[in-house]
Amino acid sequence: MAHNGDPHVQSFLDIHGWAHSQSEILAADASMRQYFRLKQGSKSAILMDARRSSQQETQRFCQIAELLKNHGLKTPEILAQNLSVGLLLLEDFGDDLFARIIERDPSQTRPLYQASLEMLIHLRGMPLPDWLRQPSSEDFAEMISPFWEYYIDNAELNRGIRQSIGKTLQKILASLDNGPKVVSLRDCHTENLMRISGKSGFGAVGLLDFQDAFICHPSYDLVSLLQDARRDVSPDLEQEMLNYYLHLSQDDSAPFLKAYRIVGVQRNLRILGIFSALAAQKGKRRYLDLQPRVCGYLRRNLSHPVFGDLRSDLRPLLNGPSALTLQRGSHD
């Protein structure tokens, strides 16, 4: 019985034919959602418990799942839903997360990444829905605010450094405003991708956790995948996969790689702040262990010439607040 007889859950399962199922917890993600595998005889399904998330967020999961499915991508079939409560019953994709496959068989790393890139190329062909959010460069600059509020967390230093860096970074981000735009899954990494048995190519890629999708430059999902906070992606593997993607997309490599590095700085600064916030506010201190890897990706991105005017200011911040005392005189 799921949730040890929780009345809301049990009523939902009773109505949809899962009254006598057994459950095991699978995961709780960085949001407030929890996932349980239900088993009943030879059948299985996934219960998404999103009662601590907003109804709008859960509804978006359903809408975007349908959008992706209609474009030929593999999302979990929604078997039942109660949006007013915040419960969904989903198709069970099994246990073949890309991250788990790679961990037990590293020889699968390149084939799985290549299949992921083929999926992203297919995603590029999706028409852009007018109801999906399309952040501007100003929005992307503002999305970095958790870095200042939680990772740096020093108001005196913020006054000078944040103003100087923020102005330069927003100017750099503005170069993407007129670039190509695609639907971005936003959290496209190996713990949100699953291998679908019996399929090949992008059809073998099952998608999870896409409710935050928006419209942006196509490099965004590549950054999510190839600068994965949860696992090391070597510079050699990153470059190999970038070359493969550019071969498939036929994008002009120089402007695309410039955009990729810009997005990499924006996204990873935000991640540093989000991880600090999760540790401080939710007690999820395991996310702090991932921050050194994120800083490594940031240093890799900052080597691009576009950051020539920003590199010397931003790099010291990656060591955390204690290293900033040496920088105060030049920015106050």
Residue pairs with C-beta under 8 A, 6 or more apart in sequence:
1 10
1 21
1 22
1 23
2 9
2 10
2 13
2 21
2 23
2 36
2 38
2 47
3 9
3 10
3 23
3 36
3 49
8 51
8 85
8 87
9 47
9 49
9 87
10 19
12 80
12 82
12 85
12 87
12 89
13 19
13 21
13 38
13 47
13 89
15 80
16 79
16 80
16 89
18 38
18 40
18 45
18 89
20 40
21 38
21 39
21 40
21 45
22 38
22 39
22 40
23 36
23 37
23 38
23 39
23 47
24 36
24 37
24 39
25 34
25 35
25 36
26 35
26 36
26 37
26 46
27 34
27 35
28 34
28 35
29 35
29 209
30 274
30 278
30 284
30 287
31 53
31 57
32 50
32 52
32 53
33 48
33 49
33 50
33 52
33 53
34 48
34 49
35 46
35 47
35 48
35 49
36 46
36 47
36 49
37 44
37 45
37 46
37 47
37 92
38 44
38 45
38 46
38 47
38 89
44 92
45 79
45 89
45 90
45 91
45 92
46 76
46 89
46 90
46 91
46 92
46 93
47 87
47 88
47 89
47 90
48 58
48 61
48 87
48 88
48 89
48 90
49 86
49 87
50 57
50 58
50 61
50 86
50 87
50 88
51 85
51 86
51 87
52 86
53 86
55 83
55 84
55 86
57 211
58 83
58 86
58 88
58 211
59 83
60 211
60 212
61 88
61 210
61 211
62 78
62 81
62 83
62 88
64 210
64 211
64 213
65 75
65 76
65 78
65 210
67 126
67 129
67 183
68 75
68 123
68 126
68 207
68 210
69 75
71 122
71 123
71 125
71 126
72 122
72 203
73 119
73 122
73 123
73 202
73 205
73 207
74 196
74 199
74 203
74 205
74 206
74 207
75 206
75 207
75 210
76 90
76 91
76 92
76 93
76 206
76 208
77 90
77 91
78 88
78 89
78 90
78 91
79 89
79 90
79 91
80 88
80 89
81 87
81 88
81 89
82 88
93 194
93 196
93 206
93 208
94 194
94 197
96 194
96 195
96 197
97 190
97 191
97 193
97 194
98 112
98 116
98 190
98 191
98 193
98 194
98 195
99 189
99 190
99 191
99 230
99 231
101 108
101 112
101 195
102 108
102 109
102 112
102 190
102 231
109 237
110 237
110 240
112 190
112 193
112 195
113 225
113 226
113 237
113 241
114 241
114 244
115 201
115 202
115 204
115 205
116 188
116 193
116 205
116 225
117 222
117 225
117 241
117 244
117 245
117 248
118 201
118 202
118 205
118 248
119 202
119 205
119 207
120 188
120 218
120 221
120 222
120 225
120 245
121 202
121 245
121 248
121 249
122 202
123 182
123 183
123 185
123 221
124 182
124 218
124 249
126 182
126 183
128 134
128 181
128 182
128 183
128 215
129 183
132 183
132 213
132 214
132 215
133 214
133 215
134 181
134 214
134 215
134 216
135 143
135 214
135 216
136 177
137 170
137 173
137 174
137 176
137 177
138 170
140 173
140 176
140 216
140 266
141 166
141 169
141 170
141 173
141 266
143 266
143 270
144 166
144 169
144 266
144 269
144 270
144 273
145 273
146 270
146 272
146 273
146 274
146 276
146 277
147 269
147 270
147 272
147 273
148 158
148 162
148 273
149 273
149 277
150 273
150 274
150 276
150 277
150 280
151 272
151 273
151 275
151 276
151 291
151 320
151 321
152 158
152 317
152 320
152 321
152 324
153 276
153 321
154 321
154 324
156 328
157 321
157 324
157 327
157 328
157 331
159 332
160 328
160 331
160 332
161 313
161 317
161 324
161 327
161 331
164 313
164 331
165 310
165 313
165 314
165 317
168 309
168 310
168 313
169 265
169 266
169 310
172 262
172 306
172 307
172 310
173 262
173 266
175 258
175 259
175 262
175 306
176 216
176 217
176 259
176 262
176 263
179 217
179 255
179 259
180 217
180 218
180 251
181 215
181 216
181 217
181 218
182 215
182 216
182 217
182 218
183 213
183 214
183 215
184 213
184 214
184 215
184 216
184 218
184 220
184 221
185 192
185 207
185 210
185 213
185 221
185 224
186 210
186 212
186 213
186 214
186 220
186 221
186 224
187 209
187 210
187 212
187 224
188 221
188 224
188 225
189 224
189 225
189 228
189 229
189 230
190 225
190 228
190 230
190 231
191 230
192 207
192 208
192 209
192 210
193 205
193 206
193 207
193 208
194 205
194 206
194 207
194 208
195 204
195 205
195 206
196 203
196 204
196 205
196 206
216 263
217 259
217 263
218 249
218 251
219 256
219 259
219 260
219 263
220 263
220 267
222 241
222 242
222 245
222 260
223 260
223 263
223 264
223 267
223 268
224 267
225 241
226 233
226 237
226 238
226 241
226 242
227 233
227 238
227 264
227 267
227 268
227 294
227 297
227 300
227 301
229 268
229 271
229 275
229 290
229 293
229 294
229 297
230 290
232 293
235 300
238 300
242 257
242 260
246 253
246 256
249 256
257 304
258 304
258 306
261 301
261 304
261 306
261 307
262 301
262 304
262 306
264 297
264 298
264 300
264 301
265 298
265 301
265 302
265 307
265 314
268 294
268 295
268 297
268 298
268 301
269 298
271 294
272 291
272 294
272 295
272 298
272 318
274 287
275 287
275 288
275 290
275 291
275 294
276 287
276 288
276 291
278 284
278 287
279 285
279 287
279 288
295 318
295 319
298 314
298 318
299 315
299 318
301 307
302 310
302 311
302 314
302 315
303 311
307 314
313 327
313 331
316 323
316 324
316 326
316 327
317 323
317 324
